[in-house]
Every structure is written in C-alpha cells, then in structure tokens.
C-alpha cells in the first residue's frame, strides 16, 4: 500500500505447475517424479522471481480453499539424490531432461526467468541435466495436446478466467479426468476410486468431502499428476476512498459492493459494515459440491456484456476507481 493507493487481495485465482507425461521416460518412474518434487524450492521461486506476487503451493488445491492440505514436500536435496540413485541415476550417470515453457508472455514476462530458476534448482542435485525449450502459446498448445512435451511448465486456469465453480474439485478435475487433454496420461485405479466416492457424496456432507479431499491430495503427492509450484492471489488496486472491495472465492470483483468510506480496513472482506450484509448474503463461500456459484449480487461473469461495461465504468469513475490486474 502507498498513501495514494491501497492493494486488496483475495484468494488464489491461478496456480503454476509442472506436468510430466507418465508413460514417457524418464517420467514413467515414480522416483524420478518424486525427486523433481524434492529438488524444487518453491519459496525461493516465489520470492526471487515473483517478489511475493506469487506464493509457494504444496497442494493441487490453493491455500484458503476448503479442503486444502499441503501434502507435497519441502525442498530436500539429499532425498532427491537418494530417489534418483534408487532409479539408477547418479552424478556419474546423470539424467538429461527437457522442460518446455510458454515464452510469449501468456502468463507474465518472467516465464523465462522462472523456467531458468527451476532448471538451476533441479541441477543442484548434481544429477538432473536440464534443457529448456520455449514456445509461443499457439505452438505450445498443439504440441502439448499431441503429447510431444514429456515435461512442461504451465498455469491453471487460463489467464483472467476464474475456475468453473466454487469447490476444491474445480482445481482437480481437469488434471484427473482430462488426462488425455493435459497429456499427462496419468492413470491410477485408486485415484479413480477416490473420485467416484467423492462424486457419490452429498454436497452437504462437508466433513466427509473434506476428508476425501485429503485422501486425494495424499495420493496426488505420491503420483504427481502435476507438480504444483506457485499460486497467485487475485489483487485489486484502489484509491484510498474506495472501501468494501470484495474479491470472492472465484476471484471475481464485486462492483456492486464498492463504497466510499466505511467498510473494512483492507484485504479480503467478509462483511460490509455499512450494509450489515454477511459473506453468505454476498454469495461467498464454497459449496463443497459439484455446483455452480449462486451469487446474490451480479458478478462480472454473470451479467451481460453491456451491463459489465456499465459496472466497469462505475467502478472506474474519477472518485471511485478500482483496477483489477490480471493474475500472474
């Protein structure tokens, strides 16, 4: 924050991850995937490359989402080297790999530096020998879909798009039920059984659903359908006079909630002091089921394009100005 502007933050609206094609060497060996997980220092990536705009992520479900459990490991180079040795790779018998990344600014202008930092961290094992290959999105998407990239760096969801619905499964489904599209070619009957059990639960069986999410994330950490790296909270920059900035659990900014004066001091607002409306009345919260978000007020996704423009103009007026930067 500065005297002229205030930064408001909401829940994570974007995550970055490495995808390994599970039926292509060397990623068909679980110990090699695990070694990569232990070799990565997520905190250093968040701090040095993104300077705190992103934070480390140790789960496929971002922090703050009900069901989140940090099941993926902190950095441990000794454990990474032990796993690589178990798989038959040592400094005397190194493992060359190629990692592809998107280099046209689709996510940020830092992607090359990000990929290079990952390369250096993996090579600190003394075993991984990493070659980086960049491609523009239009090329990348076609090659990835054809499974021509055995390992690649990507983000989810698409830039400036929220996840489909306010439930932890929205962060999992694409990677577990569309593995042919992701081209991880990940398959595990145990994971399929967990998903089937989850889908059979009533959305109101919250405790059972949260426990099941824990089981899914534990198995995810063992199999690594994706190696989750960093997450980015949704952010809004406002003039000091703008209050009650509400960023909901889909990362959407509620223009109808904006006020001048009053409201909370800053951050992710859960109650508007001027209206007395609770977070439930604003349509916040997760349903913990396969359901679409039902908001009381309009969101920038749920209203027609002309109405969006009107809401945008209102929020960007001279005295009531809010800027909503893209997730990075």
PyMOL commands that set and color helices and strands:
alter all, ss='L'
color gray80, all
select helices_A, chain A and resi 30-39+42-49+77-86+111-123+137-145+168-171+173-177+179-182+189-200+206-223+255-257+305-315
alter helices_A, ss='H'
color red, helices_A
select strands_A, chain A and resi 5-20+54-56+95-102+128-135+151-156+227-239+242-243+259-260+316-317+320-323
alter strands_A, ss='S'
color yellow, strands_A
deselect
rebuild
show_as cartoon
